[in-house]
Amino acid sequence: MSTFKSFEELGCWKEARNLRLYVSKVIITKLPNNEKYALIDQIKRSARSVGNNIAEGYGRFHFQENIQFCRIARGSLFETLDHGIIALDEGYISEENLNELRIIHNKVLLILNGYIKYLKSQKGK
């Protein structure tokens, strides 16, 4: 952790930012207004939560707390994907939109899992 000066340098946070931007600029724009207080609110909050929890964990400066916030971020990541599946099932987005969301999701997941593994390895030192 000491090699990073800010959470903004973390690969997992950078990819979480890409996820949030994709959700807000592509997915949400396709959802109807009647979903404003339901699906739109839910997917917006879960996508934001991924990066928010990575940043908050980084700010804790204790490996175990950081790991816990990264696990919460991982849960929000899966929640975001589930909201995307709901959007597809409701006919709001295309299969192509969902596949792009899956690609971004998988990239965030891979990097986030690597970061969690790194934090676990540093915890005992």
Secondary structure, 3 states (H helix, E strand, C coil): CCCCCCHHHCHHHHHHHHHHHHHHHHHHHHCCHHHHHHHHHHHHHHHHHHHHHHHHHHHHCCHHHHHHHHHHHHHHHHHHHHHHHHHHHCCCCCHHHHHHHHHHHHHHHHHHHHHHHHHHHHHCC
